[in-house]
């Protein structure tokens, strides 16, 4: 970690942050959408870059509109468990490198030992950890298949997922107005930032809504207040209420 800090100190602040130690199993488009969702809380993002090539695996670049946003993102998200691996973040060396990476003309100027094999031994363990983060085995929606409506503990099936009146405070949040491209992992990355997170549940037949469970209602309330009206896309401010039980 000291190596990352030293590298960050040597590189002048700029609008672009470089992230590595990312989970290489995540598909590129999913990764970019998730990173956009998580980092947009710090300011306007011009572009998120990630590449399928072997030498760029596990790496991404987030280009902000201003330096302040990039600085806040670097400071607050350093070590954040993104897809179960702590992110390592520093300022990008130069913006021209980023553009070169985007158009495929980039030639590395540095020979870093980022791609040693120490991550490989942890891959299976990472998957096990994902399943062990307080996940109720009855729900596999956040990690693969979507649960059947009959498995979701809301009396009355699908109809009760659209509450007519506010539900009393409890540990499960009901999220509405999500863009159609939202995935369970994107929501997990957002809500995992707050203590007590247990799981995300989405319903395949009801796009635009989700349930997020916390250990208790105090923790769900903190997350609700922090992410109320958060925009995954500019057109979709989240509407968060307590779920009906």
MIDOSE-1310 file (N, C-alpha, C; in nm, 2 decimals, decimal comma, always signed):
residues 245
xxxx	+0,08/-0,12/+0,00/+0,00/+0,00/+0,00/+0,09/+0,13/+0,00; +0,20/+0,11/+0,07/+0,29/+0,23/+0,07/+0,34/+0,27/-0,07; +0,35/+0,16/-0,16/+0,40/+0,19/-0,29/+0,29/+0,27/-0,37; +0,16/+0,24/-0,34/+0,06/+0,32/-0,41/+0,06/+0,46/-0,36
xxxx	+0,08/+0,48/-0,23/+0,08/+0,61/-0,17/+0,19/+0,70/-0,23; +0,31/+0,63/-0,24/+0,43/+0,70/-0,29/+0,40/+0,74/-0,44; +0,35/+0,65/-0,52/+0,32/+0,68/-0,66/+0,22/+0,79/-0,67; +0,12/+0,79/-0,58/+0,02/+0,90/-0,58/+0,08/+1,03/-0,55
xxxx	+0,18/+1,03/-0,45/+0,24/+1,15/-0,41/+0,33/+1,21/-0,53; +0,39/+1,12/-0,60/+0,48/+1,16/-0,71/+0,41/+1,22/-0,83; +0,28/+1,17/-0,85/+0,21/+1,22/-0,96/+0,12/+1,34/-0,93; +0,13/+1,45/-1,00/+0,05/+1,56/-0,97/-0,10/+1,54/-0,98
xxxx	-0,17/+1,61/-0,90/-0,32/+1,60/-0,90/-0,37/+1,64/-1,04; -0,46/+1,56/-1,09/-0,53/+1,60/-1,22/-0,67/+1,54/-1,22; -0,74/+1,55/-1,33/-0,88/+1,52/-1,33/-0,90/+1,37/-1,35; -0,79/+1,29/-1,38/-0,81/+1,15/-1,41/-0,75/+1,07/-1,30
xxxx	-0,82/+0,97/-1,25/-0,77/+0,88/-1,15/-0,75/+0,74/-1,21; -0,65/+0,67/-1,17/-0,61/+0,54/-1,22/-0,64/+0,44/-1,10; -0,72/+0,33/-1,14/-0,76/+0,23/-1,04/-0,71/+0,10/-1,08; -0,64/+0,03/-0,99/-0,61/-0,11/-1,02/-0,64/-0,20/-0,90
xxxx	-0,61/-0,33/-0,92/-0,65/-0,44/-0,82/-0,80/-0,46/-0,83; -0,85/-0,44/-0,95/-1,00/-0,47/-0,98/-1,02/-0,61/-1,01; -1,14/-0,66/-0,98/-1,17/-0,80/-1,00/-1,18/-0,83/-1,15; -1,09/-0,92/-1,19/-1,08/-0,94/-1,34/-1,19/-1,03/-1,40
xxxx	-1,27/-1,09/-1,31/-1,38/-1,17/-1,36/-1,50/-1,09/-1,41; -1,51/-0,96/-1,37/-1,62/-0,88/-1,41/-1,61/-0,84/-1,55; -1,72/-0,85/-1,63/-1,72/-0,81/-1,77/-1,70/-0,66/-1,78; -1,63/-0,62/-1,88/-1,59/-0,48/-1,90/-1,71/-0,38/-1,89
xxxx	-1,82/-0,41/-1,96/-1,93/-0,32/-1,96/-2,00/-0,31/-1,82; -2,01/-0,42/-1,76/-2,06/-0,42/-1,62/-1,97/-0,34/-1,53; -1,84/-0,36/-1,54/-1,74/-0,29/-1,46/-1,75/-0,14/-1,48; -1,76/-0,10/-1,61/-1,77/+0,05/-1,64/-1,89/+0,11/-1,58
xxxx	-2,01/+0,04/-1,60/-2,13/+0,10/-1,54/-2,13/+0,10/-1,39; -2,07/+0,00/-1,33/-2,06/+0,00/-1,18/-1,97/+0,11/-1,13; -1,86/+0,13/-1,20/-1,77/+0,24/-1,16/-1,83/+0,38/-1,18; -1,90/+0,39/-1,29/-1,97/+0,52/-1,31/-2,07/+0,54/-1,20
xxxx	-2,15/+0,44/-1,16/-2,25/+0,46/-1,05/-2,18/+0,49/-0,92; -2,07/+0,43/-0,89/-2,01/+0,45/-0,76/-1,93/+0,59/-0,75; -1,87/+0,62/-0,86/-1,78/+0,75/-0,86/-1,86/+0,87/-0,89; -1,98/+0,86/-0,95/-2,05/+0,98/-0,99/-2,10/+1,07/-0,87
xxxx	-2,09/+1,01/-0,75/-2,13/+1,08/-0,63/-2,02/+1,20/-0,60; -1,91/+1,19/-0,66/-1,80/+1,29/-0,64/-1,80/+1,40/-0,74; -1,88/+1,39/-0,85/-1,88/+1,50/-0,94/-1,91/+1,44/-1,08; -1,91/+1,53/-1,18/-1,95/+1,49/-1,32/-1,83/+1,41/-1,38
xxxx	-1,86/+1,29/-1,43/-1,76/+1,20/-1,50/-1,77/+1,22/-1,65; -1,66/+1,25/-1,71/-1,65/+1,26/-1,85/-1,64/+1,13/-1,92; -1,57/+1,03/-1,86/-1,55/+0,90/-1,92/-1,50/+0,80/-1,82; -1,54/+0,68/-1,83/-1,48/+0,57/-1,76/-1,41/+0,48/-1,86
xxxx	-1,28/+0,45/-1,85/-1,21/+0,37/-1,94/-1,17/+0,24/-1,88; -1,20/+0,13/-1,95/-1,15/+0,00/-1,91/-1,13/-0,09/-2,04; -1,04/-0,18/-2,04/-1,01/-0,25/-2,16/-1,00/-0,40/-2,14; -1,03/-0,47/-2,25/-1,03/-0,62/-2,25/-0,90/-0,68/-2,26
xxxx	-0,80/-0,60/-2,31/-0,67/-0,66/-2,33/-0,60/-0,71/-2,21; -0,52/-0,81/-2,22/-0,47/-0,88/-2,10/-0,38/-0,79/-2,01; -0,30/-0,70/-2,08/-0,22/-0,61/-2,00/-0,29/-0,50/-1,92; -0,42/-0,48/-1,96/-0,50/-0,38/-1,90/-0,60/-0,44/-1,80
xxxx	-0,60/-0,57/-1,79/-0,70/-0,63/-1,70/-0,68/-0,59/-1,56; -0,80/-0,57/-1,49/-0,79/-0,53/-1,35/-0,76/-0,39/-1,33; -0,77/-0,31/-1,44/-0,74/-0,16/-1,43/-0,85/-0,08/-1,49; -0,86/+0,04/-1,45/-0,96/+0,13/-1,51/-0,91/+0,28/-1,48
xxxx	-0,97/+0,37/-1,56/-0,94/+0,51/-1,55/-1,08/+0,59/-1,54; -1,09/+0,68/-1,45/-1,21/+0,76/-1,44/-1,17/+0,90/-1,46; -1,23/+0,96/-1,56/-1,19/+1,10/-1,59/-1,31/+1,19/-1,55; -1,28/+1,28/-1,45/-1,37/+1,37/-1,40/-1,37/+1,51/-1,47
xxxx	-1,47/+1,59/-1,45/-1,47/+1,72/-1,51/-1,37/+1,82/-1,44; -1,34/+1,79/-1,31/-1,25/+1,88/-1,24/-1,17/+1,81/-1,14; -1,06/+1,87/-1,10/-0,96/+1,81/-1,02/-1,01/+1,78/-0,88; -1,10/+1,87/-0,82/-1,15/+1,85/-0,69/-1,23/+1,72/-0,68
xxxx	-1,31/+1,69/-0,78/-1,39/+1,57/-0,78/-1,29/+1,45/-0,78; -1,19/+1,45/-0,86/-1,09/+1,34/-0,87/-1,02/+1,32/-0,73; -0,99/+1,44/-0,67/-0,92/+1,43/-0,54/-1,01/+1,37/-0,43; -1,13/+1,41/-0,43/-1,23/+1,36/-0,33/-1,25/+1,21/-0,35
xxxx	-1,26/+1,17/-0,48/-1,28/+1,03/-0,51/-1,16/+0,94/-0,47; -1,04/+0,99/-0,50/-0,92/+0,92/-0,46/-0,91/+0,90/-0,31; -0,94/+1,01/-0,24/-0,92/+1,00/-0,09/-1,03/+0,91/-0,03; -1,16/+0,93/-0,07/-1,26/+0,86/+0,00/-1,28/+0,71/-0,05
xxxx	-1,24/+0,68/-0,17/-1,26/+0,54/-0,22/-1,14/+0,46/-0,21; -1,03/+0,51/-0,16/-0,91/+0,43/-0,15/-0,93/+0,31/-0,06; -0,91/+0,19/-0,12/-0,93/+0,07/-0,04/-1,07/+0,02/-0,03; -1,17/+0,09/-0,10/-1,31/+0,05/-0,10/-1,32/-0,09/-0,16
xxxx	-1,40/-0,19/-0,10/-1,41/-0,32/-0,15/-1,50/-0,33/-0,27; -1,45/-0,31/-0,39/-1,52/-0,31/-0,51/-1,52/-0,45/-0,57; -1,64/-0,51/-0,58/-1,65/-0,65/-0,62/-1,55/-0,73/-0,54; -1,56/-0,71/-0,41/-1,48/-0,79/-0,31/-1,33/-0,78/-0,31
xxxx	-1,28/-0,68/-0,39/-1,14/-0,65/-0,38/-1,11/-0,50/-0,35; -1,02/-0,47/-0,26/-0,99/-0,33/-0,23/-0,93/-0,26/-0,35; -0,99/-0,14/-0,38/-0,94/-0,06/-0,49/-0,81/+0,01/-0,45; -0,72/+0,01/-0,55/-0,60/+0,09/-0,53/-0,60/+0,21/-0,63
xxxx	-0,60/+0,33/-0,58/-0,63/+0,44/-0,66/-0,51/+0,54/-0,65; -0,48/+0,60/-0,77/-0,38/+0,71/-0,77/-0,42/+0,80/-0,89; -0,35/+0,91/-0,90/-0,37/+1,00/-1,01/-0,31/+0,94/-1,14; -0,38/+0,95/-1,25/-0,32/+0,90/-1,37/-0,19/+0,99/-1,41
xxxx	-0,10/+0,92/-1,47/+0,03/+0,99/-1,50/+0,01/+1,11/-1,59; -0,05/+1,09/-1,70/-0,08/+1,21/-1,79/-0,21/+1,18/-1,86; -0,27/+1,29/-1,90/-0,40/+1,27/-1,97/-0,37/+1,22/-2,11; -0,26/+1,25/-2,17/-0,23/+1,20/-2,30/-0,22/+1,04/-2,30
xxxx	-0,17/+0,99/-2,19/-0,17/+0,84/-2,18/-0,31/+0,78/-2,19; -0,40/+0,85/-2,12/-0,54/+0,80/-2,12/-0,60/+0,80/-2,26; -0,58/+0,91/-2,33/-0,63/+0,92/-2,47/-0,56/+0,81/-2,56; -0,43/+0,79/-2,54/-0,36/+0,69/-2,61/-0,41/+0,55/-2,58
xxxx	-0,45/+0,53/-2,46/-0,50/+0,40/-2,42/-0,64/+0,38/-2,49; -0,71/+0,49/-2,50/-0,85/+0,48/-2,56/-0,84/+0,45/-2,70; -0,74/+0,50/-2,77/-0,74/+0,48/-2,92/-0,64/+0,36/-2,96; -0,58/+0,30/-2,86/-0,50/+0,18/-2,88/-0,35/+0,21/-2,92
xxxx	-0,31/+0,34/-2,91/-0,17/+0,37/-2,95/-0,07/+0,38/-2,83; -0,12/+0,35/-2,71/-0,04/+0,37/-2,59/+0,07/+0,26/-2,59; +0,19/+0,31/-2,55/+0,31/+0,23/-2,53/+0,35/+0,25/-2,38; +0,35/+0,15/-2,30/+0,38/+0,17/-2,16/+0,51/+0,23/-2,14
xxxx	+0,52/+0,33/-2,05/+0,64/+0,39/-2,01/+0,70/+0,34/-1,88; +0,63/+0,25/-1,82/+0,67/+0,20/-1,69/+0,65/+0,05/-1,69; +0,74/-0,02/-1,62/+0,73/-0,16/-1,60/+0,70/-0,19/-1,46; +0,58/-0,19/-1,43/+0,54/-0,21/-1,29/+0,50/-0,36/-1,27
xxxx	+0,51/-0,41/-1,15/+0,48/-0,55/-1,12/+0,34/-0,56/-1,07; +0,24/-0,50/-1,15/+0,11/-0,51/-1,10/+0,04/-0,64/-1,13; +0,10/-0,71/-1,23/+0,03/-0,83/-1,27/+0,11/-0,96/-1,22; +0,15/-0,95/-1,09/+0,20/-1,07/-1,03/+0,08/-1,17/-1,01
xxxx	+0,11/-1,29/-0,96/+0,00/-1,39/-0,95/-0,06/-1,40/-0,82; -0,03/-1,30/-0,73/-0,08/-1,31/-0,60/-0,24/-1,31/-0,59; -0,29/-1,24/-0,69/-0,44/-1,23/-0,70/-0,50/-1,36/-0,74; -0,43/-1,45/-0,82/-0,49/-1,57/-0,87/-0,53/-1,66/-0,75
xxxx	-0,45/-1,67/-0,65/-0,48/-1,77/-0,54/-0,60/-1,72/-0,47; -0,63/-1,59/-0,48/-0,74/-1,54/-0,40/-0,87/-1,55/-0,48; -0,87/-1,58/-0,60/-0,99/-1,57/-0,69/-1,10/-1,66/-0,63; -1,07/-1,78/-0,60/-1,18/-1,87/-0,55/-1,22/-1,82/-0,42
xxxx	-1,13/-1,78/-0,34/-1,17/-1,73/-0,20/-1,25/-1,60/-0,21; -1,23/-1,52/-0,31/-1,31/-1,40/-0,33/-1,45/-1,44/-0,36; -1,47/-1,54/-0,45/-1,61/-1,58/-0,48/-1,68/-1,63/-0,35; -1,60/-1,71/-0,27/-1,66/-1,76/-0,15/-1,69/-1,64/-0,05
xxxx	-1,61/-1,54/-0,05/-1,63/-1,43/+0,04/-1,76/-1,35/-0,01; -1,78/-1,34/-0,14/-1,90/-1,27/-0,19/-2,02/-1,34/-0,14; -2,02/-1,48/-0,14/-2,14/-1,55/-0,09/-2,15/-1,55/+0,06; -2,04/-1,51/+0,12/-2,04/-1,51/+0,27/-2,06/-1,38/+0,34
xxxx	-2,10/-1,28/+0,26/-2,11/-1,14/+0,32/-2,25/-1,12/+0,38; -2,29/-1,22/+0,46/-2,42/-1,20/+0,53/-2,54/-1,23/+0,43; -2,51/-1,31/+0,33/-2,62/-1,33/+0,23/-2,71/-1,45/+0,27; -2,83/-1,43/+0,27/-2,93/-1,53/+0,30/-2,93/-1,63/+0,18
xxxx	-2,90/-1,76/+0,20/-2,90/-1,85/+0,09/-3,02/-1,86/+0,01; -3,13/-1,82/+0,06/-3,26/-1,82/-0,01/-3,26/-1,73/-0,12; -3,17/-1,63/-0,12/-3,16/-1,53/-0,23/-3,03/-1,53/-0,30; -3,04/-1,56/-0,43/-2,91/-1,56/-0,51/-2,92/-1,45/-0,61
xxxx	-3,02/-1,37/-0,60/-3,04/-1,27/-0,70/-2,92/-1,17/-0,72; -2,85/-1,14/-0,61/-2,74/-1,04/-0,63/-2,62/-1,11/-0,69; -2,62/-1,24/-0,70/-2,50/-1,31/-0,74/-2,53/-1,41/-0,85; -2,63/-1,39/-0,93/-2,66/-1,48/-1,04/-2,81/-1,48/-1,07
xxxx	-2,88/-1,59/-1,04/-3,02/-1,60/-1,08/-3,10/-1,51/-1,00; -3,21/-1,47/-1,05/-3,31/-1,38/-0,98/-3,41/-1,47/-0,91; -3,44/-1,44/-0,78/-3,53/-1,52/-0,71/-3,67/-1,52/-0,76; -3,74/-1,63/-0,75/-3,88/-1,63/-0,79/-3,96/-1,54/-0,70
xxxx	-4,07/-1,49/-0,75/-4,15/-1,40/-0,67/-4,20/-1,47/-0,54; -4,22/-1,60/-0,55/-4,27/-1,68/-0,44/-4,17/-1,68/-0,33; -4,04/-1,66/-0,36/-3,93/-1,66/-0,26/-3,92/-1,53/-0,18; -3,98/-1,43/-0,23/-3,95/-1,30/-0,17/-4,06/-1,28/-0,06
xxxx	-4,01/-1,24/+0,06/-4,11/-1,24/+0,18/-4,19/-1,12/+0,19; -4,27/-1,10/+0,08/-4,37/-0,99/+0,09/-4,51/-1,04/+0,05; -4,60/-1,05/+0,15/-4,73/-1,10/+0,13/-4,80/-1,04/+0,01; -4,86/-1,13/-0,07/-4,94/-1,07/-0,18/-4,86/-1,07/-0,31
xxxx	-4,74/-1,12/-0,31/-4,66/-1,12/-0,43/-4,62/-0,99/-0,49; -4,63/-0,98/-0,62/-4,58/-0,86/-0,69/-4,65/-0,73/-0,65; -4,78/-0,74/-0,63/-4,86/-0,62/-0,60/-4,81/-0,55/-0,48; -4,77/-0,62/-0,38/-4,73/-0,55/-0,26/-4,60/-0,48/-0,27
xxxx	-4,53/-0,50/-0,38/-4,40/-0,44/-0,40/-4,42/-0,29/-0,45; -4,54/-0,25/-0,47/-4,57/-0,11/-0,50/-4,65/-0,05/-0,39; -4,59/-0,01/-0,28/-4,66/+0,04/-0,16/-4,75/+0,16/-0,19; -4,87/+0,15/-0,14/-4,96/+0,27/-0,16/-4,94/+0,37/-0,05
xxxx	-4,90/+0,33/+0,06/-4,88/+0,42/+0,18/-4,74/+0,39/+0,23; -4,68/+0,49/+0,30/-4,55/+0,47/+0,35/-4,54/+0,36/+0,45; -4,44/+0,27/+0,44/-4,43/+0,16/+0,54/-4,35/+0,22/+0,66; -4,37/+0,16/+0,78/-4,30/+0,20/+0,90/-4,15/+0,17/+0,88
xxxx	-4,06/+0,24/+0,95/-3,92/+0,22/+0,94/-3,89/+0,07/+0,97; -3,80/+0,01/+0,88/-3,75/-0,13/+0,90/-3,62/-0,14/+0,83; -3,57/-0,26/+0,84/-3,43/-0,28/+0,79/-3,42/-0,31/+0,64; -3,53/-0,31/+0,57/-3,53/-0,33/+0,42/-3,58/-0,21/+0,35
xxxx	-3,50/-0,16/+0,25/-3,53/-0,04/+0,17/-3,59/-0,09/+0,04; -3,69/-0,01/-0,01/-3,75/-0,03/-0,14/-3,70/+0,08/-0,23; -3,64/+0,04/-0,34/-3,58/+0,14/-0,43/-3,66/+0,15/-0,56; -3,70/+0,27/-0,61/-3,77/+0,28/-0,73/-3,70/+0,38/-0,82
xxxx	-3,75/+0,38/-0,95/-3,70/+0,48/-1,05/-3,56/+0,44/-1,09; -3,52/+0,32/-1,09/-3,39/+0,28/-1,14/-3,39/+0,27/-1,29; -3,28/+0,30/-1,36/-3,27/+0,29/-1,50/-3,27/+0,14/-1,53; -3,32/+0,10/-1,65/-3,33/-0,04/-1,69/-3,20/-0,12/-1,69
xxxx	-3,09/-0,04/-1,71/-2,96/-0,12/-1,72/-2,90/-0,15/-1,58; -2,97/-0,11/-1,48/-2,92/-0,13/-1,34/-2,91/-0,28/-1,32; -2,79/-0,32/-1,26/-2,77/-0,46/-1,22/-2,76/-0,47/-1,07; -2,79/-0,59/-1,02/-2,77/-0,61/-0,87/-2,63/-0,57/-0,82
xxxx	-2,53/-0,60/-0,90/-2,39/-0,56/-0,86/-2,37/-0,41/-0,85; -2,43/-0,34/-0,94/-2,42/-0,19/-0,94/-2,48/-0,14/-0,81; -2,60/-0,19/-0,77/-2,66/-0,14/-0,65/-2,58/-0,19/-0,53; -2,53/-0,31/-0,53/-2,45/-0,36/-0,42/-2,33/-0,26/-0,40
xxxx	-2,26/-0,22/-0,51/-2,15/-0,13/-0,49/-2,18/+0,00/-0,42; -2,30/+0,05/-0,45/-2,35/+0,17/-0,39/-2,38/+0,15/-0,24; -2,47/+0,05/-0,21/-2,52/+0,04/-0,08/-2,42/-0,03/+0,02; -2,32/-0,10/-0,04/-2,22/-0,16/+0,04/-2,13/-0,06/+0,12
xxxx	-2,14/+0,07/+0,08/-2,06/+0,17/+0,14/-2,11/+0,20/+0,28; -2,23/+0,16/+0,32/-2,29/+0,19/+0,44/-2,30/+0,07/+0,53; -2,27/+0,08/+0,66/-2,26/-0,03/+0,75/-2,39/-0,11/+0,76; -2,37/-0,24/+0,78/-2,49/-0,33/+0,80/-2,55/-0,38/+0,67
xxxx	-2,49/-0,35/+0,56/-2,54/-0,40/+0,43/-2,54/-0,55/+0,43; -2,66/-0,61/+0,38/-2,67/-0,76/+0,38/-2,68/-0,80/+0,23; -2,78/-0,75/+0,16/-2,80/-0,80/+0,02/-2,89/-0,71/-0,06; -2,88/-0,72/-0,19/-2,97/-0,66/-0,29/-3,06/-0,76/-0,35
xxxx	-3,18/-0,73/-0,37/-3,27/-0,82/-0,44/-3,34/-0,74/-0,55; -3,33/-0,79/-0,67/-3,41/-0,73/-0,78/-3,50/-0,84/-0,84; -3,61/-0,79/-0,90/-3,71/-0,88/-0,96/-3,71/-0,87/-1,11; -3,68/-0,98/-1,17/-3,66/-0,97/-1,32/-3,78/-0,92/-1,39
xxxx	-3,90/-0,95/-1,34/-4,03/-0,91/-1,41/-4,07/-0,77/-1,37; -3,99/-0,71/-1,28/-4,03/-0,57/-1,24/-3,90/-0,48/-1,26; -3,86/-0,44/-1,38/-3,74/-0,36/-1,39/-3,77/-0,22/-1,33; -3,66/-0,16/-1,28/-3,68/-0,03/-1,22/-3,70/-0,03/-1,07
xxxx	-3,71/-0,14/-1,01/-3,72/-0,15/-0,86/-3,63/-0,25/-0,80; -3,60/-0,23/-0,67/-3,51/-0,33/-0,60/-3,54/-0,32/-0,45; -3,49/-0,42/-0,38/-3,49/-0,42/-0,24/-3,35/-0,43/-0,19; -3,32/-0,35/-0,08/-3,18/-0,36/-0,02/-3,20/-0,39/+0,13
xxxx	-3,14/-0,49/+0,17/-3,16/-0,53/+0,31/-3,03/-0,49/+0,40; -3,06/-0,44/+0,52/-2,95/-0,41/+0,61/-2,98/-0,49/+0,74; -2,88/-0,48/+0,83/-2,90/-0,56/+0,95/-3,00/-0,51/+1,05; -3,02/-0,37/+1,05/-3,13/-0,32/+1,13/-3,18/-0,19/+1,07
xxxx	-3,28/-0,13/+1,13/-3,35/-0,02/+1,06/-3,27/+0,11/+1,08; -3,18/+0,12/+1,18/-3,10/+0,24/+1,19/-3,00/+0,24/+1,08; -2,94/+0,13/+1,04/-2,84/+0,13/+0,93/-2,91/+0,15/+0,80; -3,03/+0,10/+0,78/-3,10/+0,12/+0,66/-3,14/+0,27/+0,64
xxxx	-3,17/+0,33/+0,75/-3,21/+0,47/+0,75/-3,09/+0,56/+0,71; -2,97/+0,53/+0,76/-2,85/+0,60/+0,72/-2,83/+0,59/+0,57; -2,84/+0,47/+0,52/-2,82/+0,45/+0,37/-2,93/+0,52/+0,29; -3,05/+0,52/+0,34/-3,16/+0,59/+0,27/-3,13/+0,74/+0,26
xxxx	-3,10/+0,80/+0,37/-3,07/+0,94/+0,38/-2,95/+0,98/+0,29; -2,85/+0,89/+0,28/-2,73/+0,92/+0,21/-2,75/+0,91/+0,06; -2,84/+0,82/+0,02/-2,85/+0,79/-0,13/-2,99/+0,83/-0,19; -3,07/+0,89/-0,10/-3,20/+0,94/-0,16/-3,17/+1,04/-0,27
xxxx	-3,24/+1,01/-0,38/-3,23/+1,09/-0,51/-3,09/+1,08/-0,58; -3,01/+0,99/-0,53/-2,88/+0,96/-0,60/-2,91/+0,92/-0,75; -2,84/+0,98/-0,84/-2,87/+0,95/-0,99/-2,77/+0,85/-1,04; -2,81/+0,73/-1,08/-2,73/+0,64/-1,15/-2,71/+0,69/-1,29
xxxx	-2,82/+0,74/-1,35/-2,81/+0,82/-1,47/-2,87/+0,95/-1,45; -2,84/+1,06/-1,53/-2,90/+1,19/-1,50/-3,05/+1,19/-1,50; -3,12/+1,10/-1,57/-3,26/+1,10/-1,57/-3,33/+1,02/-1,46; -3,25/+0,96/-1,38/-3,31/+0,86/-1,28/-3,27/+0,88/-1,14
xxxx	-3,32/+0,99/-1,07/-3,30/+1,00/-0,93/-3,37/+0,89/-0,85; -3,29/+0,82/-0,77/-3,35/+0,71/-0,69/-3,46/+0,76/-0,59; -3,57/+0,68/-0,58/-3,67/+0,71/-0,48/-3,66/+0,59/-0,38; -3,63/+0,63/-0,26/-3,60/+0,52/-0,16/-3,71/+0,54/-0,05
xxxx	-3,78/+0,43/-0,02/-3,87/+0,42/+0,10/-3,84/+0,29/+0,17; -3,91/+0,28/+0,29/-3,90/+0,15/+0,36/-3,99/+0,05/+0,29; -3,94/-0,07/+0,28/-4,02/-0,18/+0,22/-4,14/-0,22/+0,31; -4,25/-0,26/+0,25/-4,36/-0,31/+0,33/-4,33/-0,46/+0,36
x	-4,36/-0,50/+0,48/-4,33/-0,64/+0,51/-4,46/-0,72/+0,52
